Amino acid sequence: MIRTLLIILCLITSLHQSVEAGYKSVIDTEGRVIKILEKVERVIVLTATCIETIYIIGALDKVVGISKNIKDNRLLPVIIPRLKEIPIVPNLQLL
């Protein structure tokens, strides 16, 4: 589930959507179709590019965890002060 949410966040500008009983289908960067819940409530973000996109679209309130590399970035917490309040998740490995 976490992997699916991360893919969606990174590809928010290139979503291909279709509604099917409370689910959306999105196409990831590898061309795979992934079904996710229609309404995403919480996400964990692992990359700086993704957190920037989430910030720009105004969805920072959905972020419940970030990776250490986002927190350690010298510039991001200055641009996005709220990052200081979001907990760091333990070392996650993408499946």
N, C-alpha and C positions, 0 to 999 in steps of 0.2 A: 504494500500500500504506500509506504514512504517513497519507494522508487517511482511509482506512478505519479505521485504528487510532484516530485522533483522534476520529472520530465515535463509535466504540464507547465510548471512555472517557468522553466527555461524556454519553452516554446510558445508562450502566451500569444505572441503576435502571429503565429502561423497555425493556429488551431483550425482543424477541420471538424465541424461539429455535426452530430446527428443525435436527436433525442430518442431514447428507447427506454421506456419504463423507469424514469428516474436516473438514467445514465447518459453520459456523453461519450462519443467516440472521438479520440484525438489521434493525430498522426505524429509520431516522434521523429527525431532527426534521422533515424535509420529507416523510416518508411513503414514502421509497424503501427497497426491500429490498436489502440489501448482504450479500454472502457473504464471510465471513472464515474463516481457519483456525480449527479447533476449539481449539487451544492457542496463546495469544498469549504469546510469550517476551519481547519487548522493545517499548517504546513511547516516543514522543516526545510531550511535553505542551506545548501552546501557551497554555493559559489558566489563570488562577488557579482558576476554578471546577472545572475538571477535575482539577487537582493536589490540591485539597482533597478531592474525591471519592475519588481514588486513595489518598490518605493515610488517609481514614476506613475504607475497606474493606481496608486493610492490604496494598496491592499496590505500594507505593513501590519495592520491589526490582525491579520490571519496568521502571521509568523509566530510560532511558539518555540522555535529553536533555530540556532545558526551554528555553523561550523567554526572551529577555532581560527581558521584562516581568514574568515570574514572579520572576526573580532580583532585579530592581530593586524589587519590592514591599517596602515597609518592614516589614510585619507577617508575611508568610509565612515568611521564613527564621527568624524568632523562634519561631513556632509549630511549624515543621517544620525543625529544624536540619540535617537531612540534605540539604536543598536546596543548601546551600553546597558539597556534594561533587559534585553532578550537573552535568555540562558544559552550557554554553549552546550551542544549535545556531545555525548561521548563519541569517540572515534567510530564513525559509521563507514561501512564498506558498501559500495554500490554492488548490488547483486548482478 
